[in-house]
Amino acid sequence: MGTYLHTMVRVRNLEASIDFYQLLGMHELRRKDVPEGKYTLVFIGYADNAAGQAEIELTYNWGQDDGYDVGTGFGHFALGVPDVTALVEKVRAGGGKVTREPGPVKFGTTFIAFVEDPDGYKIELIQKP
């Protein structure tokens, strides 16, 4: 059986992206500079290499500060959190963008919100006790 390891996204400002994901309670797990390829990889997540814990790989291509297209196939990351409303306020206070205020999903009862990282990637926050 396979294991979900990570999702990779290219970012234009590595430190701004790390700061944003720290607002969501994640932390840097490891970093690798690749001078010959002119890029840096930073893996972020909630747990240090814990089994079953997915990570996000932030890829910064040196000198590529113009940004990237998010793409038409990418939807969003989904994070289970204990208090959606409190986390949305923390993101807002930290200068983050809230694209859907906390509330029940349309036609359902699951309590969610959406925020956006500095590169325009959407993160769905799902209330999980």
C-alpha positions in Angstrom: 0.0 0.0 0.0 1.3 3.5 -0.8 1.6 6.5 1.4 0.8 10.1 0.6 4.1 11.9 1.0 3.7 15.6 0.0 2.3 18.1 -2.4 4.8 20.4 -4.2 4.0 24.0 -5.1 6.4 26.5 -6.6 6.5 29.8 -4.6 7.9 33.2 -5.5 8.8 34.3 -2.0 10.0 31.4 0.2 10.0 33.2 3.5 6.6 34.8 3.0 5.2 31.3 2.2 6.8 29.8 5.3 5.5 32.6 7.5 2.0 32.0 6.1 2.0 28.2 6.7 3.3 28.8 10.3 0.0 30.8 10.9 -1.7 27.5 10.2 0.4 25.8 12.8 2.8 24.1 10.5 6.6 24.3 10.8 9.6 23.7 8.7 10.6 20.0 8.7 13.7 20.2 6.5 15.3 22.4 3.9 17.6 21.6 1.0 19.5 24.2 -1.1 20.5 22.9 -4.6 23.0 25.4 -5.9 23.6 23.5 -9.2 19.9 23.5 -9.9 19.4 27.0 -8.5 16.5 26.1 -6.3 15.6 25.5 -2.6 13.2 23.0 -1.2 11.5 23.5 2.1 9.2 20.7 3.5 6.6 21.9 6.0 4.0 20.1 8.0 2.6 19.3 11.4 4.7 16.4 12.6 8.4 15.5 12.1 8.3 12.6 9.6 5.4 10.9 11.5 3.8 8.0 9.7 0.7 9.1 7.8 1.5 12.8 8.0 1.5 14.5 4.6 3.8 17.4 3.9 3.9 20.4 1.6 7.1 20.9 -0.4 7.7 24.6 -1.1 10.0 25.0 -4.1 11.7 28.3 -4.7 13.5 28.6 -8.1 16.2 31.2 -7.5 15.5 34.4 -9.3 12.0 33.4 -10.3 10.2 36.2 -8.4 7.6 37.0 -11.0 5.3 34.2 -9.8 3.6 31.2 -11.5 0.1 30.4 -12.8 -1.7 28.4 -10.2 -3.0 26.1 -13.0 -6.4 24.9 -14.0 -6.0 21.4 -12.5 -5.1 22.4 -8.9 -8.0 22.7 -6.5 -6.9 23.3 -2.9 -5.2 21.8 0.1 -7.5 20.6 2.9 -6.5 20.9 6.6 -8.5 19.5 9.5 -8.4 22.0 12.4 -10.1 22.1 15.8 -11.4 25.7 15.5 -11.9 27.1 12.0 -13.1 30.5 13.2 -10.1 31.1 15.5 -7.7 30.0 12.8 -9.3 32.3 10.2 -8.9 35.2 12.6 -5.3 34.3 13.2 -4.7 34.2 9.4 -6.4 37.6 9.0 -4.5 39.2 11.9 -1.2 37.9 10.3 -2.1 39.6 7.0 -3.4 36.5 5.2 -6.3 36.6 2.8 -9.6 35.0 3.7 -11.6 34.0 0.6 -14.5 32.3 2.3 -15.6 33.2 5.7 -16.3 30.4 8.3 -19.6 28.6 8.0 -21.3 25.4 6.9 -20.6 24.0 3.5 -23.4 24.8 1.0 -26.1 22.1 1.2 -24.4 20.5 4.2 -23.3 20.9 7.8 -19.5 20.6 7.6 -18.0 23.8 9.0 -15.4 25.2 6.7 -13.5 28.3 5.5 -11.0 29.1 2.8 -7.8 31.1 3.0 -5.2 31.8 0.3 -1.5 31.7 0.6 0.8 34.4 -0.8 1.0 32.6 -4.2 -2.8 32.3 -4.6 -3.1 28.6 -3.5 -6.4 27.9 -1.8 -6.5 26.1 1.6 -9.7 24.7 2.9 -10.0 24.6 6.7 -12.4 21.9 7.9 -13.5 21.8 11.5 -12.5 18.5 13.1 -13.0 17.9 16.8 
